Amino acid sequence: MLRLYDHRTGRAEPLPAGRGLRVQILPGAGYRTLVVADLLRRVVQRGGRRVRLVSTPLAMGDAYADYSVASVEVLDEPLPDADVYISTSAGTDTGALCLTVPAETGEPPSDPSAARLAMLEVPYREPLDMSEARSSAAGERLDGWRRKVAEWATSPGRPMSREYAAEAEAALADDLGGPGALAVLDRLAADPGVAPGAKLETFIHLDMVLALGLVSAIGTA
């Protein structure tokens, strides 16, 4: 069950019940805010619930799509009764569950997928400086995974590793623990006890939530 940090109680709490979830991104959103909102949507949808993701008009237009953020419904005024709000400012009083995602600082990498990875590498409630060193490290990490996925794609198919998949999903269910889920990918990639075909299927399964384009190099190995 997904649990998110609730500033009202000071601890992680389960999502409001229901078949659907209404998520409102409050004014001032940057790319990181949208990436976190998109991750929330993907995790909730993996659990079988519908998600309505709404924002007020965005300064970046629809350029967020380059960051693998699916469509965002744009309204002139915020929803007054959303289930979850996402804000860049701490202490925003919405009367409901509100995630605080500090806006990123610095210049993002030229590769939007590397930028998304860099944003997921830091817990969403912590500040994020998109320094050149961070951007470069994220790009190298992403390229390494993509090369491995392309290599594994040439091996016989195998069922995915449910153990590794469950571990990554548990990390994401714990207040959108992106760093923990990404660490699972690193360990899986280095595990000699898991067949290449199983690694491939597990990476593909998890990338449906992480949306890092991990299969983009398939066919080049």
Rosetta blueprint (number, residue, H / E / L):
1 M L
2 L L
3 R E
4 L E
5 Y E
6 D E
7 H L
8 R L
9 T L
10 G L
11 R E
12 A E
13 E E
14 P E
15 L L
16 P L
17 A L
18 G L
19 R L
20 G E
21 L E
22 R E
23 V E
24 Q E
25 I E
26 L L
27 P L
28 G L
29 A L
30 G L
31 Y H
32 R H
33 T H
34 L H
35 V H
36 V H
37 A H
38 D H
39 L H
40 L H
41 R H
42 R H
43 V H
44 V H
45 Q H
46 R H
47 G L
48 G L
49 R L
50 R E
51 V E
52 R E
53 L E
54 V E
55 S E
56 T L
57 P L
58 L L
59 A L
60 M L
61 G L
62 D L
63 A H
64 Y H
65 A H
66 D H
67 Y H
68 S L
69 V L
70 A L
71 S L
72 V L
73 E E
74 V E
75 L L
76 D L
77 E L
78 P L
79 L L
80 P L
81 D L
82 A L
83 D L
84 V E
85 Y E
86 I E
87 S E
88 T L
89 S L
90 A L
91 G L
92 T L
93 D L
94 T L
95 G L
96 A L
97 L E
98 C E
99 L E
100 T E
101 V L
102 P L
103 A L
104 E L
105 T E
106 G E
107 E L
108 P L
109 P L
110 S L
111 D L
112 P H
113 S H
114 A H
115 A H
116 R H
117 L H
118 A H
119 M H
120 L H
121 E L
122 V L
123 P L
124 Y L
125 R L
126 E L
127 P L
128 L L
129 D E
130 M E
131 S L
132 E H
133 A H
134 R H
135 S H
136 S H
137 A H
138 A H
139 G H
140 E H
141 R H
142 L H
143 D H
144 G H
145 W H
146 R H
147 R H
148 K H
149 V H
150 A H
151 E H
152 W H
153 A L
154 T L
155 S L
156 P L
157 G L
158 R L
159 P L
160 M L
161 S L
162 R H
163 E H
164 Y H
165 A H
166 A H
167 E H
168 A H
169 E H
170 A H
171 A H
172 L H
173 A H
174 D E
175 D L
176 L L
177 G L
178 G H
179 P H
180 G H
181 A H
182 L H
183 A H
184 V H
185 L H
186 D H
187 R H
188 L H
189 A H
190 A H
191 D L
192 P L
193 G L
194 V L
195 A L
196 P H
197 G H
198 A H
199 K H
200 L H
201 E H
202 T H
203 F H
204 I H
205 H H
206 L H
207 D H
208 M H
209 V H
210 L H
211 A L
212 L L
213 G L
214 L L
215 V L
216 S L
217 A L
218 I L
219 G L
220 T L
221 A L
